[in-house]
């Protein structure tokens, strides 16, 4: 059976689909001067072969590729399986976790609020959080953790990651509850770099609180494109960032 498929496999992401996915993105400038009218047939054969070999060796269950040149997709192809157990091929419509691709979107949203004078990056994050869900200090002063520190992964927050799947009977807690449980400063703010998913979840939550809009609506309000699928928007605050 060919690893390439044109069928449409959409729907809510489950644990099986999540674990079955691996994403490869190739981008614009490297191919700008060399891509012809039919690049998928002439320029990417060696890449296609390498991907096919990786799938056959079991190095990844599936890989999705999209190459864009000057804003136009010139090659779009999927390899492998969206669901290994059910032998459902991956397609260009198969949804993969967007993971930390969401962080630049979150950062841009908060910077727009800062530009409009609605937040101050040098103020403590706790000033923008509710009474129930505030940062607390274990090895540092929580009141010293500013929005800028969180932006730079220097607030002293832990890594923290948690995922929620459509086929599991467990609902995500509120952001206030997540911050109360896990928003613990483990290093003095500003002392060191420590990559923190939780920090960007907090930034997204502060953007929602300050703007008074849900994140998907807020994106439209900020002149962002609306999120194309349900996995991109609700998961942005919890499933992806936390």
C-alpha positions as CSV (number, residue, x, y, z in Angstrom):
1,X,0.0,0.0,0.0
2,X,1.3,3.5,-0.9
3,X,2.2,5.7,2.1
4,X,0.6,8.6,0.3
5,X,-3.1,9.1,0.7
6,X,-5.6,11.7,-0.5
7,X,-8.5,10.7,1.8
8,X,-9.8,13.1,4.4
9,X,-9.3,11.9,8.0
10,X,-10.5,14.6,10.4
11,X,-12.0,14.5,13.9
12,X,-11.2,14.9,17.5
13,X,-7.6,14.0,18.4
14,X,-7.3,11.0,20.7
15,X,-4.3,9.6,22.5
16,X,-3.7,7.0,19.8
17,X,-3.7,9.7,17.1
18,X,-1.4,11.9,19.2
19,X,1.1,9.2,19.7
20,X,0.9,8.2,16.0
21,X,1.9,11.6,14.7
22,X,5.2,13.3,13.8
23,X,5.4,16.5,11.9
24,X,8.0,17.8,9.5
25,X,7.9,21.4,8.2
26,X,10.1,22.6,5.5
27,X,10.0,26.3,4.6
28,X,10.4,29.0,2.1
29,X,13.7,30.7,1.5
30,X,15.8,27.6,0.9
31,X,13.8,26.7,-2.2
32,X,12.9,30.2,-3.4
33,X,15.2,30.3,-6.4
34,X,15.0,26.6,-7.4
35,X,11.4,25.5,-7.2
36,X,9.8,25.0,-10.7
37,X,6.2,24.7,-11.7
38,X,6.1,21.1,-10.5
39,X,8.5,21.0,-7.5
40,X,7.0,17.8,-6.0
41,X,8.0,15.9,-9.0
42,X,11.5,17.3,-9.6
43,X,12.9,18.8,-6.4
44,X,11.9,16.7,-3.5
45,X,12.3,13.1,-4.6
46,X,15.4,12.6,-2.5
47,X,13.5,13.9,0.6
48,X,10.5,11.8,-0.2
49,X,12.7,8.7,-0.4
50,X,14.3,9.5,2.9
51,X,11.0,10.0,4.6
52,X,9.6,6.8,3.1
53,X,12.7,4.9,4.4
54,X,12.3,6.4,7.9
55,X,8.6,5.3,8.0
56,X,9.4,1.8,6.8
57,X,12.1,1.5,9.5
58,X,9.7,2.5,12.2
59,X,11.5,5.7,13.0
60,X,8.2,7.6,13.0
61,X,4.6,6.4,12.5
62,X,3.8,9.3,10.2
63,X,5.3,12.5,8.8
64,X,3.5,15.4,7.3
65,X,5.4,17.7,4.9
66,X,4.4,21.2,3.6
67,X,6.8,23.4,1.7
68,X,5.8,27.0,1.0
69,X,7.4,29.4,-1.4
70,X,6.4,33.1,-1.2
71,X,3.2,32.2,0.6
72,X,2.1,29.4,-1.7
73,X,2.3,25.7,-0.9
74,X,4.3,24.0,-3.6
75,X,4.5,20.5,-2.0
76,X,2.1,18.9,0.4
77,X,2.3,15.2,1.2
78,X,1.8,12.8,4.1
79,X,3.5,9.5,4.9
80,X,2.6,6.7,7.2
81,X,-0.4,6.2,9.5
82,X,-2.7,8.5,11.4
83,X,-3.8,5.4,13.3
84,X,-1.5,2.5,13.3
85,X,-3.8,0.0,14.9
86,X,-6.7,0.7,12.5
87,X,-4.4,1.2,9.5
88,X,-5.7,4.7,8.8
89,X,-3.3,6.5,6.5
90,X,-2.2,10.1,7.4
91,X,-3.4,12.8,5.0
92,X,-2.9,16.5,4.5
93,X,-6.0,16.9,6.6
94,X,-4.8,14.8,9.6
95,X,-4.5,16.9,12.6
96,X,-1.2,16.9,14.5
97,X,-0.5,18.6,17.9
98,X,0.8,22.2,17.2
99,X,2.8,22.1,20.4
100,X,5.1,25.1,20.9
101,X,4.3,26.6,17.5
102,X,1.6,28.3,19.6
103,X,4.1,30.2,21.7
104,X,4.9,32.9,19.1
105,X,1.2,33.5,18.7
106,X,0.7,33.8,22.5
107,X,3.8,36.2,22.7
108,X,2.5,38.3,19.8
109,X,-0.9,38.6,21.5
110,X,0.6,39.9,24.8
111,X,2.9,42.3,23.0
112,X,-0.1,43.9,21.2
113,X,-1.7,44.4,24.6
114,X,1.6,45.9,25.8
115,X,1.7,48.2,22.8
116,X,-1.8,49.4,23.6
117,X,-0.8,50.1,27.2
118,X,-3.0,47.4,28.7
119,X,-0.2,45.5,30.3
120,X,3.3,46.5,31.5
121,X,6.0,43.8,30.9
122,X,7.9,45.0,33.9
123,X,5.1,44.6,36.4
124,X,4.7,41.4,38.4
125,X,2.6,38.7,36.7
126,X,0.6,38.3,40.0
127,X,-0.9,41.8,39.5
128,X,-2.7,40.4,36.4
129,X,-3.9,37.1,38.0
130,X,-6.9,36.4,40.1
131,X,-6.9,36.0,43.9
132,X,-7.2,32.2,43.7
133,X,-4.6,31.4,41.1
134,X,-1.4,33.3,41.8
135,X,2.3,32.4,41.6
136,X,3.9,31.3,44.9
137,X,7.5,31.2,45.9
138,X,9.5,28.1,46.9
139,X,13.1,29.2,46.1
140,X,12.4,32.8,45.0
141,X,10.1,35.8,45.5
142,X,6.9,35.3,43.4
143,X,6.1,39.0,43.5
144,X,9.4,39.6,41.6
145,X,8.4,37.5,38.6
146,X,7.4,39.9,35.9
147,X,5.7,39.4,32.6
148,X,9.1,40.0,30.9
149,X,10.7,37.2,33.0
150,X,8.0,34.8,32.0
151,X,8.4,35.9,28.3
152,X,12.1,35.1,28.5
153,X,11.7,31.8,30.4
154,X,13.5,33.4,33.3
155,X,10.7,33.6,35.9
156,X,11.9,30.6,37.8
157,X,8.8,28.5,36.8
158,X,9.1,24.7,36.3
159,X,8.8,23.0,32.9
160,X,5.4,21.3,33.6
161,X,3.5,19.6,30.8
162,X,0.1,17.9,30.8
163,X,-2.1,16.6,28.0
164,X,-5.8,15.9,27.8
165,X,-7.3,13.5,25.2
166,X,-10.7,13.3,23.7
167,X,-11.1,9.6,24.4
168,X,-10.3,9.9,28.1
169,X,-12.9,10.8,30.7
170,X,-10.9,13.6,32.4
171,X,-11.5,17.3,32.1
172,X,-8.7,19.9,32.3
173,X,-8.8,22.0,35.5
174,X,-9.2,25.7,35.3
175,X,-6.2,27.9,34.7
176,X,-6.6,29.3,38.2
177,X,-6.3,25.8,39.6
178,X,-3.4,25.0,37.4
179,X,-1.5,28.1,38.5
180,X,-2.4,27.3,42.1
181,X,-1.0,23.8,41.8
182,X,2.0,24.3,39.6
183,X,2.8,28.0,39.5
184,X,5.6,27.7,42.0
185,X,8.8,29.7,41.6
186,X,11.7,27.2,42.0
187,X,14.5,29.6,41.1
188,X,14.8,33.4,41.9
189,X,13.2,35.3,39.0
190,X,15.8,36.6,36.5
191,X,18.6,34.3,37.8
192,X,18.5,31.6,35.1
193,X,16.9,30.4,31.9
194,X,14.5,27.5,32.4
195,X,12.1,26.6,29.5
196,X,8.6,26.7,30.9
197,X,5.4,25.6,29.1
198,X,3.5,26.7,32.1
199,X,4.9,30.3,31.8
200,X,3.3,30.7,28.3
201,X,0.1,29.2,29.5
202,X,0.1,31.9,32.2
203,X,0.8,34.6,29.5
204,X,-2.1,33.3,27.4
205,X,-4.4,33.4,30.5
206,X,-3.3,36.9,31.4
207,X,-4.1,38.0,27.8
208,X,-7.6,36.6,28.1
209,X,-8.1,38.3,31.5
210,X,-6.9,41.7,30.3
211,X,-8.6,41.7,26.9
212,X,-11.8,40.2,28.3
213,X,-12.1,37.9,25.3
214,X,-11.6,34.2,24.8
215,X,-8.4,33.3,23.0
216,X,-9.9,32.5,19.6
217,X,-12.0,35.6,19.7
218,X,-9.1,37.6,20.9
219,X,-7.0,36.5,18.0
220,X,-9.6,37.8,15.6
221,X,-9.8,41.0,17.6
222,X,-6.0,41.4,17.4
223,X,-6.3,41.0,13.6
224,X,-4.9,37.5,13.7
225,X,-6.5,34.8,11.5
226,X,-9.1,32.9,13.4
227,X,-8.0,29.4,14.5
228,X,-8.8,27.0,11.7
229,X,-9.7,24.0,13.9
230,X,-10.9,23.2,17.4
231,X,-7.6,21.6,18.3
232,X,-5.7,24.8,17.6
233,X,-7.8,27.1,19.9
234,X,-9.1,25.4,23.1
235,X,-5.9,23.4,23.4
236,X,-3.8,26.6,23.1
237,X,-4.4,27.5,26.8
238,X,-4.1,24.1,28.4
239,X,-3.4,21.0,26.3
240,X,-0.6,22.4,24.2
241,X,1.1,24.9,26.5
242,X,0.7,23.1,29.8
